[in-house]
């Protein structure tokens, strides 16, 4: 009889001699042959990967190991829902379920929901449920740092968020914040300092950034998580091409799930020797790998949770400026002009055109200052799905077309009707064309872009009209089809005129519930007047 039981930190295998069984055992991670006195036996590494294979080969899993295998085998869909008290805002049912699964897995999870389903919110909800797990650390791409702060302050206002940006680390203390947010690019410089905090919870957002085992960021992430009891890795595409790309995330979340990278590559990546070295660029035993992943991974597709979602999900994505000094000087000049023309409402309305002209430099500087970070955000997004990006000026359209080249098509005043149809057809039918960039007045009217389920506004519309933006949003919306939900992202430069205008537009949108298909217009004079009043009120403080 073939049996397997624990022997210290390893698994002891006992079986009647058989070359077939010996050859099988030799392929298991960490296989070693032992001869002690009259006893002959094998031991292998204690990982979930081994337990699955032993069971399939016919070994009897005994004792404590049997209970361990039962726990590892358990599916994670049906878990008791936890009650999260004090969370600001209401999660969708599937998001509550996600937070509950994170709890059931003791905060060691690969959160791989499709884009737009609120992975950040689910993570913040679980962290809010455990205020004792502080300080916590969130590692993410640079373009996502402000978004984590914005989401955190919205959902978990009891936490204090501290952004770490410089490549030069400094001493940190609990007074600096309860949740530290850092980007992968500077993680290596900060890792020794962060480890001194002994963080009990670490979040690795967009964890596919650390799939390259030799990259500095990957090594820094591995060092950071050592000894941390709770690790949440987040990515809609933890592997976009090959199973080997999953290895880093699996080992960070669950070190006992698989063996060495070589063992993983040989078993699940069709490992082969090409004459120069071992390559793992294939896929093998995929069902077995899925069985392993199902014990640590939360993965919901959009169509699975559609009944929980509204037709549109609007999100504000804050962007950092890289020309802040230049922008602040232009803002100072604008405030000085506002002070000069302050007066009655009638006077302000009479100066609407002049005010619009005066805001133009601020708006263009805000766009220029966020372009690089917005480009990174767009790049990350289109790795998972198609995206429509709306702009107002020509220079951001030119920039995006230079950056994304054949992966993008363009719709603006410079494209003829025939070119517009060609661009639309390519966006619809070419799987490698993941991005459509367009002028709001051209791409935002009359175009059927429903092949995408997400749109982003890199700039706000020139008329500051809710209807103008709603109409553009509806280019990706299947009107009258309930079983659909789309995500709308506003990529706004934090602390700039863009935020102010967006708030004014949103206030008008809330006041105009009866708008249908973007046909109603708003009084732009009232918006510019309100904007000027806001600046005047702040200038008095």
QUIQUITA-V827822 format. One line per field, one symbol per residue. psi: psi as a letter, one per 40 degrees, with the letter a starting at -180 (. if undefined). burial: + if it has 9 or more other ideal C-beta (glycine too) atoms within 8 Angstrom, else -. A space follows every 50 residues. Layout:
# QUIQUITA-V827822
psi = ???
burial = ???
This chain:
# QUIQUITA-V827822
psi = hhihiigbeihhhhiihhddddddddeihfhihihhbehhiiiiigiddd ddddddeeihhiaddddddddddhiedgihhihhiehhihiidddddddd ddddeffhihhfiiieefddddddddddegeegiiihhhiideedddddd dddddgeeihhhhhdiehiihiidddidhhhiiddedddeddddddefhe hhhgifeeefehdeidddddddddehehdhhhhhhdgdhediddeedddd dddgdediaidddddddeffhiheedihigeahifddddddddeeehhhh idddeddeiidhhhihhhiiiefdddddddddddddddddeiaidddddd edddddddeddddddddddedddddddddddeediiihhhididdddddd dddebeeiiihaeehiddddddddddddehdegehhhihdeddehehhfe dieiihhdiiidefhddddddddedehghehdfihihhhhghhhfadddd ddddddddddegdehhfediiihdddddddddddddddee.
burial = -+++++---++++-+-----++-++--++++--+------++++++++++ +++++-+-+-+---++-++--+---+--+----+--+---++-+++++++ +++++-++++++++++++++++++++++++--++++++++++++++++++ +++-++--+-++++-------+----++++++++-+++-++-+++-+-++ ++++++++-++-----+++++++++--+-++++++-+++--+++++++++ ++++--+++-+++++++++-+------+-+-+---+-++-++++++++-+ -+--++--+--++--++++++-+--++--++--++-+++-+-----+++- ++--++-++-+++++++++++-++++++++++--+++++++++-+++-++ +--+--++++++--+----+--++-++-----++++++++-+++--+-+- -++++++++++--++++++++++++++------+++++++++++-+++++ ++-+++-++--+--+--+-+-+-+--++++++++++--+--
